[in-house]
Amino acid sequence: MPSANEIVQLARAKERPTALEFFAEIFDDFQECHGDRLYGDDEAIVGGIALLDHKPVTVIGIQKGRDLKENLQRNFGAPHPEGYRKALRLMKQAEKFGRPVITFINTAGAFCGIGAEERGEGEAIARNLMEMSGLKVPIIAIIVGEGGSGGALALAVGDEVWMLEHAIYAILSPEGFASILWKDGSRAPEAAELMKITARELFELKIVDKIIAETNRGHRIERGRMMKELRLSLIKKMNELAQLPTETLLEKRYQRFRTY
């Protein structure tokens, strides 16, 4: 079993599937939507409408790049406030038309910049938390790489929160943790072992509800098989959530996060 620090490196690996690749391999007929209707289109967040088992769903993801050029285009997967507002626009649209929401999260955190702060980064994240807590359609959030701080949580207020086996989910990076606690960022590997940020640890703490296997008996599962298993799990869980009355769905979501 890999150490927590090794899982951090796997979660950050540039070879990990991106949000758009999850969309392409799990769903059918994805149609991307752009812009927050307020300021602009943040390419760090992608989303739109797709079909899952012939049923319409809204899918939203944080997109990292494969190379320097694409990472610059996608801002290294660090969303601006307009990205979170785009996501919220799509979620409210989904609520209007009764479409479930599925989010794919892979970010070190929201973008830390003067412009982002001036345009209300904190308010955008806080509004997403508030609106998602009461969204009247099922929500499944999946941490597929890094799940960093409020930048990840802004898309993770779901009825179920899942993680890939080699993903991480934390209030800040191990480097940030080490810098704050010991004034020494080089102790990040040591911090990772203390922070309880891996899927297995968070499953035991009941922070996440399901781990998506990436290995079997120490061997990496073929990507297509992993995607197929994830698709089947999503179909099964969405069918279960669709049977719940709206009031029950919202109460269970509320109680889920109250247990923290």
C-alpha positions, 0 to 999 in steps of 0.5 A, spaced: 500 500 500 502 506 498 504 511 503 500 518 504 506 522 500 506 517 495 498 518 494 499 525 494 504 524 488 499 520 484 494 525 485 498 530 482 500 526 476 499 529 469 497 522 467 491 522 471 484 523 467 482 530 466 474 532 467 473 532 460 476 525 459 471 523 464 465 526 461 467 523 454 468 516 457 462 515 462 457 520 459 454 520 452 452 526 448 456 531 452 454 539 450 459 544 454 456 550 456 460 557 457 460 563 461 457 565 468 453 571 465 456 576 469 463 576 468 466 571 463 468 564 462 473 561 466 476 555 463 479 552 469 471 549 470 468 546 465 461 543 465 454 542 461 449 537 459 450 530 458 446 523 458 447 517 463 444 511 461 439 515 456 437 520 462 440 527 462 444 530 467 449 536 468 456 534 469 461 539 472 469 539 473 475 542 474 480 541 468 487 541 469 492 541 463 496 536 460 502 540 458 504 547 460 500 551 454 494 547 456 495 548 464 496 556 462 489 556 458 486 552 464 490 556 470 493 550 472 486 547 475 485 553 480 478 556 478 477 564 479 470 566 482 467 566 475 468 559 474 464 557 481 459 562 478 459 558 472 458 552 476 452 555 480 449 557 474 449 550 471 447 547 477 441 552 478 439 550 471 439 543 472 435 544 478 430 548 474 429 542 469 430 536 474 437 534 472 441 530 477 448 534 478 455 530 478 461 534 479 469 532 478 474 535 482 481 536 481 484 542 484 490 544 489 485 550 490 481 556 488 486 561 484 489 566 489 490 573 486 488 580 486 483 580 481 480 573 483 479 577 490 476 583 487 471 579 483 469 576 490 472 569 490 470 568 497 463 570 496 463 565 490 465 559 494 460 561 500 454 562 495 456 555 492 456 552 499 449 555 501 446 553 494 448 546 493 446 545 500 439 546 498 439 544 491 433 540 489 436 535 485 441 529 487 448 531 487 454 526 487 461 529 487 467 525 486 474 527 488 478 525 482 485 528 483 487 533 488 481 536 493 484 542 495 481 547 500 474 551 499 476 551 492 474 543 492 469 544 497 465 549 493 463 543 488 463 538 493 456 539 497 453 532 495 448 527 497 454 522 496 462 524 496 466 519 492 474 519 491 478 515 487 483 511 490 489 515 489 486 522 490 487 526 496 482 531 500 484 536 505 483 543 507 490 545 504 496 542 501 501 538 505 506 543 503 502 549 506 501 544 512 508 544 514 509 551 512 504 553 518 506 548 523 513 547 522 515 553 518 518 548 513 515 546 507 520 541 505 517 537 511 511 536 506 512 528 506 511 528 513 505 532 514 502 528 509 502 522 513 499 526 519 493 529 515 489 524 514 488 526 506 487 519 503 481 516 500 482 510 505 483 514 511 477 519 509 472 513 508 474 510 515 472 517 518 466 517 514 468 524 510 467 520 503 462 515 502 465 510 496 472 509 494 473 508 486 478 502 486 484 504 481 488 498 483 487 490 484 492 486 488 497 491 487 496 492 480 493 498 476 486 497 473 486 498 466 483 505 465 477 503 461 475 498 466 475 503 471 471 508 467 466 502 466 465 501 473 465 508 475 459 509 470 455 503 473 456 505 480 453 512 478 447 509 474 446 505 480 446 511 485 442 516 481 437 511 480 437 510 488 437 517 489 431 519 484 427 515 488 427 519 494 422 525 495 425 532 495 424 533 502 428 527 504 434 528 499 435 535 502 434 532 510 439 527 508 444 531 505 443 536 511 445 531 516 450 528 512 454 535 513 452 536 520 455 530 522 462 533 521 
